[in-house]
């Protein structure tokens, strides 16, 4: 069975290589956004979008023009791979698997890919029109390298090798020893090899304690203070959190010789009495 996997390493770039990476990534971003914009205008005009072959012809014509002649300084296969990615994005969109392709932005989608022409020599990789670049070789590369992708993350550039390798079909470590599990009530888990796990019975273990706490709470709520406020005799706190003391009914609630400041409305007087109390006496 053949599989594909990737190996990604950080590049040791210099000023010249970084400038080439920025130029190649910017050219791919420009071609992507330009073809995407043309296809959007064609779609709203009722004209079919550009195919991959038509887009390649248009890019070749751009390279010979005065306005876009700078594209000729970028490797042709790098731009072709960008157009293939855009054509694949359209195919996935029309198949209902992904959303429509979006415009690329600088520093967010800076990458390009070489399908061929590259070379690997230990800790170095050769990139066409760039040259040899060193990378941090943290692990060996297994398999046949199919393509190389250069991408930027933050202020660093990375190289990713996509390899194709042959692996055997996955085999269960213990064939014929599969174990089935049946979940139940009387027995929590019953395995096919005869192992039984009893239930945890978490509620039964605390059922007696729960009953005791309920009876205790019922007794606390049933008791009341002389003022009729439910009181917790075990803690001296009411259900509202105010400390209540067992005081006699005629115990004064203010200092001697001080009349409590209560308005007629707060004292519970009717409306007529409040109106009479508010009129000053006439001598």
C-alpha positions as semicolon CSV with decimal commas, in nm:
position;residue;x (nm);y (nm);z (nm)
1;X;0,000;0,000;0,000
2;X;0,135;0,341;-0,102
3;X;0,092;0,646;0,117
4;X;0,211;1,005;0,103
5;X;0,346;1,195;0,399
6;X;0,538;1,516;0,456
7;X;0,859;1,622;0,625
8;X;0,888;1,987;0,721
9;X;1,209;2,169;0,817
10;X;1,309;2,525;0,888
11;X;1,537;2,682;0,628
12;X;1,864;2,865;0,697
13;X;1,811;3,154;0,460
14;X;2,032;3,446;0,364
15;X;1,936;3,784;0,221
16;X;1,947;3,669;-0,142
17;X;1,741;3,355;-0,087
18;X;1,485;3,546;0,119
19;X;1,442;3,802;-0,158
20;X;1,382;3,523;-0,411
21;X;1,130;3,355;-0,182
22;X;0,940;3,680;-0,139
23;X;0,941;3,738;-0,516
24;X;0,817;3,386;-0,596
25;X;0,546;3,393;-0,328
26;X;0,430;3,737;-0,440
27;X;0,410;3,624;-0,804
28;X;0,200;3,320;-0,706
29;X;-0,029;3,540;-0,499
30;X;-0,067;3,787;-0,788
31;X;-0,149;3,515;-1,042
32;X;-0,397;3,351;-0,806
33;X;-0,582;3,675;-0,731
34;X;-0,574;3,792;-1,094
35;X;-0,718;3,470;-1,239
36;X;-0,972;3,454;-0,955
37;X;-1,088;3,809;-1,030
38;X;-1,118;3,733;-1,404
39;X;-1,322;3,421;-1,334
40;X;-1,555;3,615;-1,105
41;X;-1,623;3,873;-1,377
42;X;-1,680;3,596;-1,630
43;X;-1,920;3,421;-1,393
44;X;-2,135;3,732;-1,338
45;X;-2,131;3,793;-1,715
46;X;-2,256;3,441;-1,787
47;X;-1,927;3,327;-1,946
48;X;-1,759;2,998;-1,840
49;X;-1,450;3,035;-1,624
50;X;-1,097;2,994;-1,754
51;X;-0,970;2,639;-1,758
52;X;-0,622;2,545;-1,641
53;X;-0,489;2,539;-2,000
54;X;-0,643;2,878;-2,081
55;X;-0,501;3,029;-1,761
56;X;-0,153;2,898;-1,851
57;X;-0,178;3,060;-2,193
58;X;-0,283;3,388;-2,035
59;X;0,011;3,381;-1,791
60;X;0,250;3,308;-2,080
61;X;0,113;3,614;-2,262
62;X;0,154;3,823;-1,945
63;X;0,522;3,734;-1,929
64;X;0,575;3,889;-2,274
65;X;0,383;4,209;-2,193
66;X;0,532;4,529;-2,053
67;X;0,303;4,551;-1,753
68;X;0,353;4,195;-1,627
69;X;0,695;4,119;-1,772
70;X;0,837;4,076;-1,422
71;X;0,662;3,737;-1,407
72;X;0,932;3,601;-1,639
73;X;1,177;3,617;-1,347
74;X;0,976;3,349;-1,165
75;X;1,010;2,979;-1,240
76;X;0,734;2,871;-1,479
77;X;0,649;2,550;-1,290
78;X;0,591;2,748;-0,972
79;X;0,321;2,953;-1,145
80;X;0,174;2,643;-1,307
81;X;0,139;2,475;-0,970
82;X;-0,043;2,783;-0,841
83;X;-0,289;2,759;-1,132
84;X;-0,339;2,388;-1,062
85;X;-0,423;2,466;-0,701
86;X;-0,680;2,723;-0,813
87;X;-0,835;2,482;-1,063
88;X;-0,854;2,214;-0,792
89;X;-1,017;2,464;-0,555
90;X;-1,286;2,532;-0,817
91;X;-1,342;2,158;-0,867
92;X;-1,388;2,102;-0,493
93;X;-1,625;2,400;-0,473
94;X;-1,848;2,282;-0,756
95;X;-1,853;1,933;-0,604
96;X;-1,990;2,081;-0,280
97;X;-1,691;1,981;-0,067
98;X;-1,549;2,325;0,009
99;X;-1,633;2,694;-0,008
100;X;-1,541;2,905;-0,312
101;X;-1,172;3,003;-0,338
102;X;-1,077;3,325;-0,164
103;X;-0,825;3,595;-0,243
104;X;-0,482;3,544;-0,095
105;X;-0,319;3,799;0,134
106;X;0,040;3,886;0,197
107;X;0,206;3,714;0,495
108;X;-0,093;3,476;0,524
109;X;-0,055;3,264;0,210
110;X;0,310;3,306;0,115
111;X;0,406;2,972;-0,038
112;X;0,502;2,808;-0,366
113;X;0,577;2,456;-0,483
114;X;0,832;2,283;-0,708
115;X;0,706;1,961;-0,872
116;X;1,051;1,875;-1,013
117;X;1,399;2,014;-1,072
118;X;1,496;2,014;-0,704
119;X;1,783;1,819;-0,545
120;X;1,848;1,703;-0,190
121;X;2,199;1,658;-0,054
122;X;2,205;1,587;0,317
123;X;2,121;1,911;0,492
124;X;2,087;2,109;0,169
125;X;1,819;2,139;-0,095
126;X;1,861;2,282;-0,443
127;X;1,575;2,500;-0,571
128;X;1,566;2,613;-0,937
129;X;1,637;2,986;-0,985
130;X;1,725;3,009;-0,612
131;X;2,020;2,779;-0,557
132;X;2,131;2,563;-0,266
133;X;1,969;2,632;0,072
134;X;2,049;2,469;0,403
135;X;1,781;2,352;0,645
136;X;1,770;2,214;0,997
137;X;1,784;1,840;0,930
138;X;1,609;1,714;1,243
139;X;1,511;1,370;1,105
140;X;1,578;1,152;0,804
141;X;1,358;1,160;0,496
142;X;1,210;0,823;0,404
143;X;1,049;0,742;0,070
144;X;1,060;0,907;-0,271
145;X;1,030;1,286;-0,272
146;X;0,752;1,395;-0,510
147;X;0,750;1,774;-0,462
148;X;0,895;2,052;-0,247
149;X;0,693;2,337;-0,092
150;X;0,843;2,659;0,043
151;X;0,627;2,853;0,288
152;X;0,662;3,139;0,534
153;X;0,535;3,134;0,891
154;X;0,607;3,451;1,082
155;X;0,960;3,565;1,005
156;X;1,095;3,221;0,911
157;X;1,081;3,018;0,590
158;X;1,021;2,643;0,586
159;X;1,067;2,365;0,334
160;X;0,828;2,068;0,318
161;X;0,904;1,748;0,128
162;X;0,611;1,535;0,021
163;X;0,724;1,173;-0,010
164;X;0,562;0,859;-0,141
165;X;0,641;0,534;0,036
166;X;0,529;0,174;0,037
167;X;0,392;0,040;0,366
168;X;0,232;-0,287;0,454
169;X;-0,136;-0,327;0,523
170;X;-0,219;-0,262;0,890
171;X;-0,247;-0,584;1,091
172;X;-0,411;-0,618;1,430
173;X;-0,148;-0,692;1,696
174;X;-0,346;-0,989;1,830
175;X;-0,565;-1,139;1,554
176;X;-0,846;-1,356;1,680
177;X;-0,830;-1,210;2,030
178;X;-1,091;-0,936;1,992
179;X;-1,287;-0,870;2,309
180;X;-1,645;-0,750;2,313
181;X;-1,801;-0,546;2,593
182;X;-2,165;-0,548;2,701
183;X;-2,281;-0,270;2,932
184;X;-2,570;-0,345;3,168
185;X;-2,731;-0,261;3,502
186;X;-2,681;-0,564;3,726
187;X;-2,329;-0,599;3,583
188;X;-2,163;-0,280;3,470
189;X;-1,942;-0,440;3,202
190;X;-1,936;-0,799;3,081
191;X;-1,645;-0,894;2,855
192;X;-1,658;-1,173;2,601
193;X;-1,366;-1,348;2,774
194;X;-1,579;-1,394;3,089
195;X;-1,453;-1,100;3,293
196;X;-1,730;-0,921;3,486
197;X;-1,710;-0,577;3,641
198;X;-1,967;-0,499;3,912
199;X;-2,150;-0,165;3,911
200;X;-2,012;0,125;4,110
201;X;-2,343;0,193;4,293
202;X;-2,241;0,549;4,363
203;X;-2,594;0,651;4,467
204;X;-2,643;0,357;4,702
205;X;-2,326;0,445;4,892
206;X;-2,452;0,793;4,978
207;X;-2,825;0,718;5,004
208;X;-2,822;0,683;5,385
209;X;-2,623;1,004;5,427
210;X;-2,862;1,184;5,195
211;X;-3,162;1,075;5,405
212;X;-2,997;1,196;5,726
213;X;-2,918;1,535;5,575
214;X;-3,276;1,573;5,448
215;X;-3,421;1,500;5,793
216;X;-3,180;1,742;5,953
217;X;-3,270;2,015;5,702
218;X;-3,642;1,958;5,761
219;X;-3,593;2,006;6,136
220;X;-3,395;2,324;6,088
221;X;-3,656;2,483;5,860
222;X;-3,939;2,390;6,100
223;X;-3,790;2,586;6,394
224;X;-3,868;2,960;6,423
225;X;-3,744;3,249;6,636
226;X;-3,977;3,463;6,858
227;X;-4,017;3,706;6,566
228;X;-4,133;3,432;6,334
229;X;-3,815;3,415;6,126
230;X;-3,690;3,065;6,041
231;X;-3,363;3,017;6,226
232;X;-3,084;2,759;6,207
233;X;-3,019;2,665;6,570
234;X;-2,702;2,481;6,479
235;X;-2,534;2,790;6,339
236;X;-2,733;3,085;6,478
237;X;-2,812;3,211;6,130
238;X;-3,148;3,265;5,963
239;X;-3,220;3,144;5,614
240;X;-3,147;3,501;5,499
241;X;-2,804;3,503;5,661
242;X;-2,890;3,751;5,945
243;X;-2,780;3,663;6,299
244;X;-3,080;3,626;6,533
245;X;-3,058;3,632;6,912
246;X;-3,314;3,493;7,157
247;X;-3,425;3,831;7,303
248;X;-3,742;3,905;7,508
249;X;-4,039;4,052;7,326
250;X;-4,020;4,392;7,513
251;X;-3,645;4,437;7,450
252;X;-3,586;4,793;7,314
253;X;-3,448;4,815;6,964
254;X;-3,302;5,170;7,004
255;X;-3,106;5,374;7,258
256;X;-3,290;5,520;7,561
257;X;-3,435;5,869;7,504
258;X;-3,406;5,840;7,123
259;X;-3,722;5,825;6,916
260;X;-3,680;5,597;6,612
261;X;-3,680;5,790;6,284
262;X;-3,978;5,638;6,108
263;X;-4,198;5,819;5,859
264;X;-4,577;5,767;5,868
265;X;-4,556;5,565;5,549
266;X;-4,298;5,328;5,698
267;X;-4,495;5,306;6,021
268;X;-4,786;5,156;5,832
269;X;-5,036;5,445;5,885
270;X;-5,323;5,487;5,642
271;X;-5,321;5,761;5,380
272;X;-5,551;5,998;5,576
273;X;-5,334;5,977;5,886
274;X;-5,021;6,045;5,682
275;X;-5,184;6,356;5,533
276;X;-5,283;6,486;5,883
277;X;-4,938;6,422;6,021
278;X;-4,777;6,623;5,743
279;X;-4,984;6,947;5,816
280;X;-4,814;7,175;6,079
281;X;-5,017;7,267;6,387
282;X;-5,172;7,621;6,396
283;X;-5,167;7,806;6,731
